[in-house]
Amino acid sequence: MKFDKILNLKITLNNNPTNILNNLCTGLETFLGFNSASKGYDGSGIVYSDLDRLCDGVMGFLSGVLSNIKEHLGQHKDIIQPVIDTLNTNKHGGKKGFNEAIGSVVEGVRGYNKAVEQSNTSIKTPIRNLYSYLKPEKGELTIGLNALQVTEQPGQHVVDQAERLVATTLQKSKQFDSELKRVETHINDLNANCKTLVNHARKNVSYETKRLEELSKSGKTSMTDMERKITDTCQTLKEAIKSGITAEVEILVRDLKKKVFDILMQLKDINEKLKEYVRNLDQWMLKANAVASEAADEAKFINGRRPGLKIRMQ
């Protein structure tokens, strides 16, 4: 799994509500006879004998469209229901009913968009946090790995430093998984491709976390065994220093250094793979921010073009 595949996708709901709302407004403009040249409504889309009937028709149209798309709007669909109820209540109230209902339509759509944005943020936050820890140059993990120095005679402080780094990495990875599990409902509302990529990334991080945990335990066990052997050997040295134990100790120390070095190499190998998973995460956030900004601008445009504005101004 490549994290960069996620970064190239816009976090959105299965039905792409932005497109649905755009189509809704486009259809309404046609319905009212919107003139793109004059930016006004000439009424050519549909003929009514008076303004009240026109307002009733618009509310009936909005009620029908919103009722049809509601069940396809994911977990936040209930936000639209009060809008539908208000339209149904006022759709025979003429201009007065229209003026009372149109505000609810605008607020309902705005509330729905805000709820979707909050859902998206709840998914992006754990990804950003993990990226901040793993990013190649200034990430805490990279800095910690660069600080590890295995010398000819590695001290206990190097081992302690490596253990702390492993513990922190495991904690960050498990926190990432826990936070995504907490927002599974939001993830399930993503489009199919994006949902698959997010879940795939989550599984891969979980797999690498488990692998790191197992390698760490195995390395620690080996190191503990080696320390015990060294202790036993040192005790034997006290009793028979002249019997060739010195050579055996050197072999044991060499083995210990090799195992510590192997542990470091495994950590670096895991780090390289984790960096590969998140290398393009920064690009995704930039694209996601751009898409979010575009959606916000589009929402403002829709809000500014909402039906009924010209009538109320009159």
Backbone bond lengths (Angstrom), bond angles and torsions (degrees), N, CA, C in turn:
res aa  C-N    CA-C-N  psi(-1)  N-CA   C-N-CA  omega(-1)  CA-C   N-CA-C  phi
1 M - - - 1.473 - - 1.515 109.76 -
2 K 1.313 117.76 133.69 1.453 123.38 177.70 1.523 108.67 -108.85
3 F 1.373 115.95 123.95 1.453 118.48 178.78 1.511 111.52 -62.22
4 D 1.354 117.40 -27.99 1.459 118.83 -176.60 1.511 112.34 -64.92
5 K 1.354 118.08 -21.06 1.465 119.55 176.39 1.520 110.20 -65.85
6 I 1.325 116.22 -35.57 1.468 119.54 178.17 1.515 109.76 -67.41
7 L 1.329 116.30 -37.48 1.450 120.00 -173.38 1.513 112.71 -67.90
8 N 1.326 117.04 -21.41 1.466 121.15 -179.51 1.514 112.48 -87.25
9 L 1.332 117.46 3.51 1.465 120.77 -179.09 1.511 110.19 -111.74
10 K 1.328 115.61 145.46 1.458 121.11 173.49 1.512 108.46 -83.61
11 I 1.368 116.15 130.69 1.463 118.84 176.28 1.522 107.78 -75.17
12 T 1.307 116.01 114.93 1.460 121.76 -176.44 1.502 109.81 -150.83
13 L 1.314 118.36 174.23 1.453 121.90 -179.59 1.510 110.61 -88.70
14 N 1.353 114.87 166.32 1.457 120.98 -172.95 1.523 112.76 -53.94
15 N 1.326 117.84 -36.83 1.458 120.64 -172.19 1.516 113.56 -95.92
16 N 1.355 117.06 3.28 1.457 121.37 -176.58 1.521 109.66 51.38
17 P 1.347 117.84 72.42 1.464 121.28 -174.79 1.513 113.63 -60.27
18 T 1.343 116.78 -25.75 1.465 118.37 177.56 1.515 110.29 -61.38
19 N 1.349 116.39 -43.91 1.463 119.83 178.27 1.518 110.94 -65.76
20 I 1.341 116.39 -39.25 1.465 120.09 179.56 1.519 110.24 -60.51
21 L 1.328 116.54 -45.89 1.464 120.20 -178.33 1.529 110.58 -69.28
22 N 1.336 116.50 -35.62 1.470 119.07 176.14 1.520 110.62 -62.76
23 N 1.323 115.84 -44.51 1.464 119.78 179.09 1.521 111.03 -64.23
24 L 1.338 115.56 -37.35 1.464 120.25 177.83 1.522 110.36 -60.16
25 C 1.340 116.24 -47.45 1.464 119.46 -178.07 1.527 111.37 -68.88
26 T 1.331 116.71 -38.12 1.465 119.69 177.85 1.520 110.81 -62.53
27 G 1.337 115.40 -43.60 1.465 119.36 178.44 1.512 111.62 -63.34
28 L 1.332 116.39 -38.85 1.462 120.08 180.00 1.526 110.59 -67.93
29 E 1.337 116.98 -37.56 1.462 119.57 177.53 1.526 110.50 -61.61
30 T 1.315 116.18 -44.16 1.467 120.30 177.48 1.518 110.63 -63.04
31 F 1.331 114.84 -40.95 1.461 121.14 -179.48 1.529 111.26 -59.59
32 L 1.338 115.68 -37.82 1.466 120.16 -177.10 1.529 112.76 -91.20
33 G 1.343 116.94 -7.29 1.460 119.66 -178.71 1.508 112.60 81.06
34 F 1.341 117.53 48.14 1.456 121.55 -179.29 1.525 110.29 -69.18
35 N 1.336 115.89 132.27 1.458 122.39 178.62 1.524 107.92 -104.40
36 S 1.348 117.52 111.94 1.461 121.07 -175.65 1.525 111.99 -67.51
37 A 1.325 117.40 -25.71 1.463 120.47 -179.14 1.528 111.13 -73.97
38 S 1.331 115.55 -47.37 1.466 119.71 -177.98 1.514 112.84 -89.86
39 K 1.348 115.95 -9.70 1.465 121.46 -175.74 1.522 111.20 59.05
40 G 1.309 116.63 30.14 1.459 121.27 179.89 1.509 110.82 -128.46
41 Y 1.321 117.26 178.71 1.462 123.68 -178.99 1.530 109.03 -113.97
42 D 1.322 116.47 119.87 1.460 119.81 -177.82 1.525 112.64 -99.75
43 G 1.344 117.70 -0.49 1.461 120.51 176.68 1.503 114.15 76.77
44 S 1.337 118.01 10.14 1.461 119.53 -176.67 1.518 112.99 -76.06
45 G 1.332 117.36 -15.65 1.454 119.53 -177.40 1.509 112.52 -68.94
46 I 1.325 117.50 -37.25 1.461 121.06 -178.72 1.528 107.98 -153.35
47 V 1.281 116.83 145.77 1.465 120.79 -174.64 1.527 109.84 -106.21
48 Y 1.313 116.50 126.72 1.466 122.47 174.77 1.527 108.03 -126.39
49 S 1.307 114.86 151.99 1.464 118.70 -177.83 1.512 111.71 -76.61
50 D 1.307 117.67 -24.49 1.460 119.15 179.11 1.528 109.21 -153.45
51 L 1.325 115.09 171.96 1.462 121.72 -175.97 1.520 112.12 -64.38
52 D 1.331 117.19 -37.57 1.467 119.72 -178.69 1.519 111.09 -61.41
53 R 1.318 116.06 -43.67 1.469 119.04 -179.99 1.528 110.86 -65.86
54 L 1.324 116.06 -36.41 1.456 119.31 177.03 1.525 110.83 -62.53
55 C 1.324 116.53 -45.63 1.468 120.63 179.30 1.524 110.76 -62.06
56 D 1.333 116.37 -41.69 1.469 119.67 177.61 1.524 110.84 -61.03
57 G 1.327 115.82 -41.02 1.463 119.41 -179.73 1.520 112.23 -65.32
58 V 1.336 116.18 -40.96 1.464 120.22 178.66 1.517 110.53 -62.47
59 M 1.333 117.11 -44.99 1.468 120.12 -179.40 1.518 111.26 -66.11
60 G 1.313 116.90 -37.47 1.460 119.67 176.45 1.521 111.13 -64.06
61 F 1.324 115.19 -40.23 1.460 120.29 177.97 1.527 111.17 -62.65
62 L 1.341 116.39 -48.40 1.467 120.65 179.61 1.516 111.43 -61.98
63 S 1.316 116.58 -42.54 1.468 120.87 179.84 1.519 111.01 -60.91
64 G 1.323 116.34 -43.88 1.463 120.03 -179.42 1.514 112.56 -65.35
65 V 1.335 116.26 -43.93 1.463 119.86 -178.76 1.523 111.05 -65.58
66 L 1.345 116.48 -47.81 1.464 119.81 -178.87 1.522 111.65 -63.99
67 S 1.324 117.23 -37.12 1.468 120.43 178.06 1.524 110.86 -63.67
68 N 1.329 116.43 -37.59 1.463 120.44 -178.26 1.526 112.76 -71.99
69 I 1.335 117.62 -35.04 1.471 119.46 -176.18 1.518 112.53 -92.29
70 K 1.320 118.04 -11.40 1.466 120.41 -173.26 1.521 112.96 -55.16
71 E 1.328 116.86 -47.59 1.465 120.74 -175.18 1.526 112.76 -69.30
72 H 1.322 117.04 -5.40 1.461 120.09 -179.82 1.529 111.88 -107.49
73 L 1.314 117.06 12.22 1.464 120.66 -173.92 1.520 113.70 -100.92
74 G 1.326 118.72 11.17 1.459 120.66 175.04 1.514 113.41 75.84
75 Q 1.347 115.76 -157.14 1.454 121.69 -170.85 1.530 113.57 -67.55
76 H 1.328 117.89 -18.41 1.465 120.47 -178.02 1.530 112.58 -96.72
77 K 1.319 117.29 13.88 1.459 120.74 -175.13 1.523 112.72 -62.95
78 D 1.345 117.21 -28.78 1.465 119.57 -176.99 1.523 112.50 -65.89
79 I 1.338 116.77 -18.06 1.465 119.51 177.42 1.526 110.42 -64.66
80 I 1.334 116.50 -28.65 1.461 121.24 -177.88 1.529 111.92 -79.98
81 Q 1.340 118.26 -22.59 1.465 120.52 -174.79 1.531 113.16 -58.67
82 P 1.357 120.22 -45.17 1.472 119.31 177.33 1.526 112.74 -58.65
83 V 1.343 116.23 -32.41 1.465 120.19 178.03 1.522 109.85 -64.86
84 I 1.337 115.84 -44.77 1.463 120.59 179.07 1.522 110.29 -62.79
85 D 1.341 116.54 -42.72 1.467 120.70 179.79 1.526 111.04 -61.33
86 T 1.334 116.31 -42.45 1.469 120.29 179.94 1.524 110.81 -64.75
87 L 1.325 116.65 -41.82 1.467 120.14 178.26 1.522 111.14 -63.39
88 N 1.329 116.59 -42.85 1.469 120.14 179.59 1.526 111.41 -64.42
89 T 1.330 115.61 -36.27 1.467 119.93 -179.59 1.526 111.47 -68.82
90 N 1.330 116.44 -36.27 1.466 120.31 -172.27 1.522 114.52 -105.46
91 K 1.344 118.34 1.64 1.456 118.84 -172.00 1.527 113.86 -70.41
92 H 1.312 117.74 -8.53 1.469 120.51 173.86 1.531 111.02 -112.47
93 G 1.329 115.64 16.52 1.461 119.96 -176.68 1.501 114.16 -98.76
94 G 1.320 118.16 10.11 1.456 120.72 177.06 1.514 112.76 64.07
95 K 1.334 115.20 -149.56 1.463 120.88 -176.82 1.521 111.53 -62.17
96 K 1.335 117.19 -39.96 1.460 120.52 -179.91 1.527 110.69 -62.98
97 G 1.309 115.76 -46.14 1.462 119.41 178.21 1.517 111.79 -63.04
98 F 1.335 115.60 -37.78 1.462 120.05 179.10 1.521 110.69 -62.53
99 N 1.338 116.68 -45.28 1.460 120.78 -179.91 1.521 111.67 -61.85
100 E 1.334 116.48 -35.53 1.459 120.28 179.43 1.524 111.44 -73.48
101 A 1.320 116.85 -32.58 1.468 120.20 -174.26 1.521 113.26 -85.54
102 I 1.333 117.56 -34.18 1.458 119.36 -170.28 1.516 112.52 -63.70
103 G 1.344 116.87 -32.30 1.463 119.78 176.97 1.516 111.77 -62.45
104 S 1.335 116.22 -39.20 1.469 120.43 178.33 1.519 111.22 -65.82
105 V 1.333 116.42 -35.73 1.462 119.90 178.26 1.524 109.96 -62.34
106 V 1.324 115.81 -48.23 1.465 120.48 -179.12 1.523 110.88 -62.12
107 E 1.347 116.41 -47.29 1.458 120.31 -179.21 1.519 111.55 -65.16
108 G 1.326 116.43 -37.60 1.466 119.77 179.69 1.513 111.94 -64.20
109 V 1.338 116.18 -45.92 1.465 119.99 178.70 1.523 110.39 -64.58
110 R 1.340 116.07 -41.15 1.464 119.67 178.47 1.529 110.74 -63.18
111 G 1.330 116.31 -42.80 1.463 119.93 178.75 1.513 112.25 -63.65
112 Y 1.331 115.96 -39.33 1.469 120.06 178.63 1.526 110.44 -64.15
113 N 1.335 116.40 -45.79 1.462 119.90 179.89 1.524 111.48 -61.96
114 K 1.346 116.11 -38.05 1.461 119.91 178.87 1.520 110.82 -65.99
115 A 1.328 117.05 -40.77 1.468 120.66 178.90 1.522 110.82 -63.59
116 V 1.339 116.34 -40.52 1.469 120.18 177.78 1.528 110.20 -63.95
117 E 1.331 115.96 -41.80 1.465 119.87 179.46 1.526 111.16 -62.19
118 Q 1.340 116.81 -41.14 1.458 120.58 178.47 1.525 111.26 -64.85
119 S 1.330 116.88 -38.34 1.466 120.48 177.16 1.526 110.42 -62.67
120 N 1.327 115.83 -44.05 1.464 120.01 179.68 1.525 111.53 -62.58
121 T 1.341 115.48 -40.72 1.463 119.94 179.62 1.519 111.37 -63.53
122 S 1.334 116.23 -38.73 1.465 120.01 -179.48 1.524 111.68 -64.87
123 I 1.335 117.37 -23.76 1.467 121.20 176.43 1.532 110.29 -85.73
124 K 1.331 116.47 -39.97 1.459 119.88 -176.65 1.527 112.72 -69.78
125 T 1.339 117.48 -32.78 1.462 120.32 -174.88 1.525 113.43 -59.12
126 P 1.354 120.04 -50.02 1.474 118.96 178.23 1.530 112.60 -60.40
127 I 1.343 116.58 -35.90 1.466 119.92 179.45 1.526 110.15 -66.77
128 R 1.326 116.31 -42.60 1.465 119.92 178.47 1.528 111.24 -62.83
129 N 1.342 116.46 -41.79 1.459 120.40 -178.93 1.524 111.26 -62.75
130 L 1.338 116.15 -44.16 1.465 119.33 179.40 1.522 110.51 -66.08
131 Y 1.323 116.30 -40.52 1.464 119.70 178.58 1.522 110.94 -61.91
132 S 1.325 116.75 -41.28 1.459 120.69 -179.92 1.525 110.88 -59.09
133 Y 1.329 116.17 -35.68 1.466 120.46 179.90 1.528 111.51 -76.80
134 L 1.335 116.98 -33.75 1.466 121.18 -172.03 1.525 114.55 -100.60
135 K 1.327 118.51 -8.33 1.464 118.91 -171.39 1.533 110.97 -56.92
136 P 1.338 116.39 143.66 1.462 122.56 -165.63 1.525 116.36 -57.09
137 E 1.313 118.95 -40.31 1.459 119.43 -170.39 1.533 113.53 -97.35
138 K 1.321 116.82 -49.49 1.458 119.71 -173.76 1.521 113.28 -112.35
139 G 1.316 116.90 10.40 1.452 120.03 179.53 1.520 111.59 -69.54
140 E 1.325 115.52 149.84 1.460 120.82 -178.64 1.528 111.58 -60.05
141 L 1.336 116.98 -38.85 1.462 120.01 179.98 1.525 111.18 -65.15
142 T 1.322 117.17 -45.02 1.463 120.78 179.93 1.522 111.27 -62.11
143 I 1.320 116.42 -43.69 1.468 120.76 178.74 1.523 110.21 -61.87
144 G 1.338 115.81 -42.24 1.461 119.69 179.88 1.516 112.62 -64.96
145 L 1.337 116.58 -40.95 1.467 120.17 178.76 1.527 111.29 -66.18
146 N 1.318 115.99 -40.06 1.463 119.44 179.17 1.526 111.83 -66.14
147 A 1.325 115.77 -27.03 1.470 120.06 -179.29 1.527 112.35 -78.51
148 L 1.332 117.13 -17.81 1.468 120.23 179.49 1.527 109.86 -73.51
149 Q 1.313 116.95 122.12 1.455 121.89 179.62 1.525 109.48 -126.66
150 V 1.342 115.87 109.53 1.462 120.58 177.57 1.526 107.96 -91.70
151 T 1.313 116.12 110.13 1.461 121.78 -176.78 1.525 110.37 -98.60
152 E 1.325 114.59 -173.68 1.462 119.72 178.45 1.523 110.81 -60.81
153 Q 1.312 115.84 -34.04 1.458 120.63 -179.96 1.534 108.95 -128.88
154 P 1.332 116.92 79.11 1.471 119.73 -177.61 1.521 111.64 -64.01
155 G 1.322 115.46 135.05 1.457 119.90 -179.74 1.514 111.55 -93.26
156 Q 1.331 115.11 173.47 1.458 120.84 -179.63 1.521 111.16 -63.40
157 H 1.341 116.20 -29.74 1.462 118.89 -178.67 1.529 111.54 -63.44
158 V 1.344 117.17 -30.44 1.465 120.54 177.78 1.521 110.00 -68.45
159 V 1.331 115.85 -42.72 1.464 120.62 177.60 1.522 110.32 -62.57
160 D 1.328 116.27 -45.31 1.470 120.34 179.82 1.524 110.85 -61.99
161 Q 1.317 115.95 -40.44 1.463 120.58 179.70 1.525 110.73 -63.66
162 A 1.331 116.82 -42.71 1.467 120.92 178.80 1.525 110.87 -64.98
163 E 1.320 117.32 -40.36 1.466 121.04 179.76 1.525 111.03 -64.99
164 R 1.328 116.54 -40.64 1.470 119.93 178.03 1.526 110.72 -64.58
165 L 1.315 116.40 -39.15 1.463 120.49 -179.93 1.525 110.58 -65.68
166 V 1.318 116.72 -41.93 1.465 120.83 177.53 1.524 110.23 -63.63
167 A 1.337 116.62 -45.16 1.467 120.64 -179.04 1.521 111.15 -61.18
168 T 1.332 117.11 -42.18 1.466 120.84 179.57 1.523 111.04 -65.79
169 T 1.325 116.43 -42.35 1.467 120.45 179.53 1.521 111.08 -62.79
170 L 1.323 116.83 -42.72 1.465 120.54 177.84 1.523 110.83 -62.95
171 Q 1.329 116.34 -41.49 1.467 120.15 -179.94 1.525 111.20 -64.14
172 K 1.339 117.08 -42.27 1.462 120.92 179.19 1.526 111.02 -64.80
173 S 1.324 116.69 -41.69 1.467 120.70 -178.60 1.519 111.24 -67.01
174 K 1.328 116.29 -42.26 1.465 119.91 179.69 1.528 110.94 -68.35
175 Q 1.323 116.22 -35.18 1.463 119.73 176.39 1.525 110.53 -64.37
176 F 1.322 116.61 -40.52 1.463 121.78 176.69 1.527 110.31 -57.86
177 D 1.330 116.47 -48.08 1.466 120.81 -179.49 1.521 111.07 -64.53
178 S 1.342 116.29 -41.52 1.465 120.36 -179.01 1.525 111.66 -64.49
179 E 1.332 116.55 -41.20 1.462 120.20 -178.67 1.524 111.25 -69.14
180 L 1.324 117.39 -37.61 1.467 119.20 176.75 1.525 110.96 -69.25
181 K 1.316 116.78 -34.34 1.464 119.63 177.49 1.523 110.16 -64.54
182 R 1.329 115.84 -35.71 1.463 120.70 -179.25 1.529 111.83 -66.98
183 V 1.332 116.99 -26.50 1.475 120.31 -178.20 1.530 111.03 -110.46
184 E 1.324 117.08 29.52 1.468 120.67 -179.48 1.529 111.74 -58.33
185 T 1.336 116.53 -34.65 1.464 119.68 179.12 1.520 110.57 -60.86
186 H 1.328 116.68 -41.52 1.462 120.54 178.33 1.529 110.52 -67.47
187 I 1.331 116.99 -40.23 1.465 120.79 179.68 1.520 110.59 -62.43
188 N 1.331 116.37 -39.09 1.465 120.62 -179.51 1.523 112.25 -65.35
189 D 1.340 117.56 -18.73 1.462 121.19 178.35 1.528 112.53 -86.39
190 L 1.338 117.34 -6.26 1.463 119.94 178.16 1.528 110.09 -70.58
191 N 1.329 115.48 161.71 1.465 117.22 175.00 1.526 108.62 -64.79
192 A 1.327 116.14 159.56 1.465 121.23 -169.46 1.526 112.49 -57.38
193 N 1.325 116.97 -43.39 1.462 120.31 -177.12 1.521 111.64 -66.22
194 C 1.332 115.94 -46.68 1.462 120.25 -179.23 1.526 110.83 -65.75
195 K 1.333 116.28 -40.18 1.466 120.85 177.68 1.523 110.38 -59.48
196 T 1.333 116.88 -44.37 1.465 121.06 -179.87 1.523 110.97 -62.11
197 L 1.320 117.01 -43.17 1.456 120.90 -178.38 1.529 112.01 -67.21
198 V 1.336 116.63 -41.33 1.466 119.69 178.53 1.524 110.31 -63.08
199 N 1.328 116.36 -46.88 1.465 120.04 -179.62 1.529 111.42 -66.42
200 H 1.340 115.94 -35.73 1.463 119.61 178.04 1.523 110.06 -65.11
201 A 1.323 116.38 -43.82 1.464 120.45 177.99 1.523 110.71 -61.86
202 R 1.313 115.84 -41.63 1.460 120.31 179.08 1.531 110.95 -61.02
203 K 1.331 116.66 -43.03 1.467 120.76 179.61 1.526 111.10 -65.38
204 N 1.337 116.43 -39.10 1.460 119.34 179.92 1.524 111.98 -67.79
205 V 1.329 116.00 -40.88 1.463 119.04 176.67 1.524 109.79 -63.10
206 S 1.336 116.11 -41.39 1.463 120.63 178.30 1.528 110.73 -62.29
207 Y 1.336 116.14 -40.85 1.473 120.20 179.89 1.526 110.73 -64.34
208 E 1.340 116.65 -46.58 1.457 120.23 -179.34 1.524 110.95 -67.00
209 T 1.335 116.50 -32.45 1.463 120.00 176.56 1.523 110.51 -64.10
210 K 1.324 115.53 -45.88 1.463 120.24 178.55 1.522 110.66 -62.72
211 R 1.324 115.82 -40.32 1.470 120.18 179.90 1.524 110.59 -64.76
212 L 1.322 116.71 -43.90 1.461 120.57 178.05 1.521 110.65 -61.82
213 E 1.334 116.02 -41.26 1.457 120.80 -179.62 1.530 110.56 -62.59
214 E 1.325 116.05 -44.14 1.465 120.17 -179.55 1.528 111.40 -66.51
215 L 1.337 116.54 -42.70 1.459 120.16 178.61 1.522 111.19 -64.15
216 S 1.324 115.44 -39.18 1.458 119.67 179.43 1.526 111.21 -64.32
217 K 1.342 115.64 -44.88 1.468 119.31 179.06 1.521 110.94 -63.62
218 S 1.335 115.40 -43.02 1.459 119.61 179.96 1.526 111.24 -63.07
219 G 1.346 115.65 -44.25 1.457 119.57 179.37 1.515 112.26 -64.72
220 K 1.339 115.42 -39.42 1.461 118.89 -179.85 1.522 111.02 -66.94
221 T 1.342 116.06 -39.17 1.470 119.88 177.55 1.521 110.62 -62.69
222 S 1.332 115.24 -44.43 1.467 119.64 179.03 1.522 110.79 -62.43
223 M 1.328 115.46 -41.12 1.454 119.17 -179.80 1.523 111.02 -66.89
224 T 1.336 116.74 -39.85 1.465 120.77 178.04 1.524 110.81 -63.35
225 D 1.329 114.72 -43.55 1.471 118.85 177.55 1.520 110.70 -61.71
226 M 1.330 115.02 -41.37 1.456 119.09 -179.47 1.522 110.84 -66.66
227 E 1.326 116.82 -40.47 1.464 120.18 177.43 1.526 111.04 -61.63
228 R 1.324 115.24 -40.25 1.465 119.48 179.08 1.526 110.66 -64.97
229 K 1.343 115.01 -40.83 1.458 118.57 178.39 1.523 111.02 -64.04
230 I 1.331 115.27 -39.60 1.464 119.32 179.25 1.522 110.51 -64.13
231 T 1.331 115.19 -42.90 1.463 119.35 178.89 1.528 111.12 -60.98
232 D 1.324 115.19 -45.42 1.471 119.37 178.93 1.523 111.23 -62.93
233 T 1.322 114.10 -40.38 1.462 118.08 -179.30 1.523 111.44 -66.42
234 C 1.335 115.10 -40.21 1.468 119.00 178.47 1.532 111.43 -61.91
235 Q 1.325 115.32 -38.29 1.454 119.48 177.40 1.533 110.59 -63.89
236 T 1.331 113.95 -39.24 1.464 118.45 178.25 1.521 110.77 -66.60
237 L 1.343 115.44 -34.80 1.463 119.87 178.59 1.524 111.81 -59.99
238 K 1.320 114.99 -37.77 1.455 118.97 179.84 1.531 111.08 -62.96
239 E 1.318 114.86 -32.60 1.465 119.65 -175.59 1.528 112.33 -88.69
240 A 1.325 115.64 -28.37 1.471 116.96 -176.00 1.513 110.89 -144.66
241 I 1.334 117.70 58.32 1.451 122.77 -175.85 1.522 111.85 -62.91
242 K 1.337 115.84 -24.21 1.451 119.67 -175.89 1.523 112.74 -94.55
243 S 1.318 117.16 6.30 1.470 119.11 -174.62 1.532 112.93 -102.16
244 G 1.272 116.32 20.34 1.467 119.04 175.50 1.526 114.85 88.79
245 I 1.357 116.66 14.19 1.465 119.44 -178.67 1.529 111.36 -69.91
246 T 1.322 115.56 -25.53 1.464 118.77 -178.33 1.534 111.30 -57.04
247 A 1.312 115.90 -42.37 1.469 119.82 179.63 1.525 111.11 -62.97
248 E 1.332 116.55 -39.26 1.463 120.39 179.98 1.528 111.22 -65.81
249 V 1.334 115.97 -39.67 1.468 119.88 178.31 1.528 110.55 -62.10
250 E 1.315 116.09 -41.14 1.462 119.34 179.65 1.525 111.34 -61.69
251 I 1.335 115.51 -38.46 1.466 119.30 177.74 1.526 110.41 -64.16
252 L 1.336 115.31 -43.97 1.462 119.69 -179.72 1.529 111.55 -63.78
253 V 1.323 115.67 -42.52 1.468 119.34 179.25 1.524 110.28 -63.76
254 R 1.320 116.69 -41.13 1.459 120.69 178.17 1.534 110.91 -61.92
255 D 1.337 115.20 -41.95 1.470 119.20 177.01 1.521 111.24 -62.61
256 L 1.337 115.83 -40.85 1.464 119.67 179.59 1.523 110.77 -62.35
257 K 1.323 116.56 -44.83 1.460 119.56 179.14 1.522 111.12 -61.80
258 K 1.317 115.58 -39.34 1.460 119.26 179.05 1.522 111.18 -63.36
259 K 1.335 115.67 -42.49 1.467 118.79 -179.15 1.522 111.27 -67.09
260 V 1.336 116.76 -40.36 1.465 119.67 176.81 1.526 109.93 -63.09
261 F 1.320 115.66 -41.34 1.466 119.84 178.13 1.527 111.18 -63.96
262 D 1.343 115.73 -41.30 1.467 119.77 178.35 1.523 111.15 -61.76
263 I 1.336 116.02 -40.67 1.473 119.66 178.16 1.528 110.02 -60.53
264 L 1.319 116.35 -43.72 1.466 120.24 179.59 1.525 110.99 -62.99
265 M 1.329 116.43 -41.99 1.458 119.97 179.00 1.530 111.49 -62.41
266 Q 1.345 115.40 -39.59 1.467 119.28 178.74 1.525 110.76 -65.63
267 L 1.330 115.60 -39.61 1.467 119.33 177.49 1.530 110.63 -62.57
268 K 1.307 116.45 -42.46 1.462 119.70 179.70 1.523 111.25 -66.62
269 D 1.336 116.05 -36.74 1.464 119.91 177.14 1.522 110.91 -62.32
270 I 1.339 114.83 -44.48 1.473 119.16 177.86 1.523 110.10 -64.18
271 N 1.322 116.80 -39.76 1.455 120.43 -180.00 1.524 111.14 -61.59
272 E 1.333 116.88 -41.81 1.460 120.10 179.42 1.523 111.42 -62.05
273 K 1.331 115.39 -40.25 1.465 118.28 179.62 1.523 111.06 -68.22
274 L 1.335 116.19 -40.55 1.464 119.02 178.27 1.527 110.64 -64.81
275 K 1.333 115.95 -38.49 1.462 118.40 178.06 1.516 110.98 -64.48
276 E 1.321 116.90 -35.60 1.466 120.20 177.80 1.518 110.79 -63.23
277 Y 1.351 115.17 -38.25 1.462 118.44 -178.62 1.523 111.72 -67.18
278 V 1.334 117.44 -31.86 1.464 119.37 -172.65 1.522 114.07 -112.18
279 R 1.340 118.05 5.75 1.469 120.61 -173.12 1.522 112.80 -57.18
280 N 1.317 115.21 -39.07 1.471 119.23 -176.04 1.518 112.30 -97.67
281 L 1.336 116.75 11.46 1.467 119.53 -178.02 1.523 111.48 -62.83
282 D 1.323 116.56 -34.04 1.454 120.05 179.80 1.519 111.17 -64.19
283 Q 1.355 115.99 -39.59 1.465 119.72 177.17 1.514 110.57 -62.13
284 W 1.322 116.06 -39.10 1.479 119.40 -179.87 1.511 111.12 -61.96
285 M 1.338 115.85 -43.30 1.462 118.54 -178.68 1.527 111.20 -63.95
286 L 1.342 115.65 -38.24 1.461 118.31 177.07 1.520 111.04 -63.03
287 K 1.349 115.91 -43.81 1.462 119.50 179.18 1.518 111.07 -67.35
288 A 1.345 116.11 -39.38 1.461 119.47 179.85 1.524 110.57 -63.19
289 N 1.353 116.03 -41.39 1.465 119.64 178.42 1.523 110.71 -63.90
290 A 1.350 115.80 -39.30 1.465 119.58 178.99 1.512 111.06 -64.07
291 V 1.331 115.97 -42.90 1.469 120.19 179.48 1.518 110.18 -65.22
292 A 1.358 116.22 -41.61 1.459 119.50 179.71 1.524 110.75 -62.55
293 S 1.356 115.52 -40.66 1.457 119.43 178.24 1.520 111.00 -64.05
294 E 1.346 115.17 -40.84 1.470 119.14 178.68 1.523 111.24 -63.26
295 A 1.344 115.49 -41.68 1.459 119.16 179.42 1.525 111.05 -64.72
296 A 1.361 116.40 -37.78 1.457 119.74 179.28 1.529 110.76 -65.14
297 D 1.351 115.05 -42.90 1.468 118.28 178.03 1.521 110.75 -62.31
298 E 1.333 115.44 -40.11 1.465 119.48 -179.29 1.525 110.38 -65.63
299 A 1.336 116.48 -38.07 1.461 120.01 179.17 1.530 110.51 -64.80
300 K 1.358 115.47 -39.90 1.460 118.73 177.55 1.524 110.38 -63.07
301 F 1.343 114.87 -39.59 1.459 119.26 179.39 1.515 110.40 -62.55
302 I 1.325 116.73 -45.39 1.476 121.28 179.46 1.523 110.11 -62.83
303 N 1.318 116.54 -42.99 1.463 120.96 -179.07 1.523 110.82 -62.25
304 G 1.333 115.21 -38.69 1.460 119.12 -179.72 1.506 113.46 -72.89
305 R 1.338 116.97 -18.86 1.464 121.06 -178.26 1.508 112.30 -105.31
306 R 1.352 118.00 12.12 1.460 120.22 -174.21 1.526 111.31 -61.83
307 P 1.327 118.33 143.71 1.470 122.44 -179.05 1.508 111.68 -63.60
308 G 1.311 115.79 147.16 1.456 121.35 176.69 1.504 112.89 100.03
309 L 1.354 118.19 -16.19 1.446 120.83 -177.22 1.518 111.67 -63.29
310 K 1.344 115.74 -45.40 1.463 119.04 -178.08 1.518 110.87 -65.86
311 I 1.366 116.44 -39.45 1.470 120.55 -178.37 1.519 110.49 -64.02
312 R 1.330 118.26 -44.46 1.463 120.55 -178.92 1.515 111.47 -65.69
313 M 1.337 115.88 -34.25 1.468 118.93 179.28 1.527 110.71 -65.66
314 Q 1.353 115.70 -30.39 1.456 119.03 177.27 1.535 110.98 -70.83
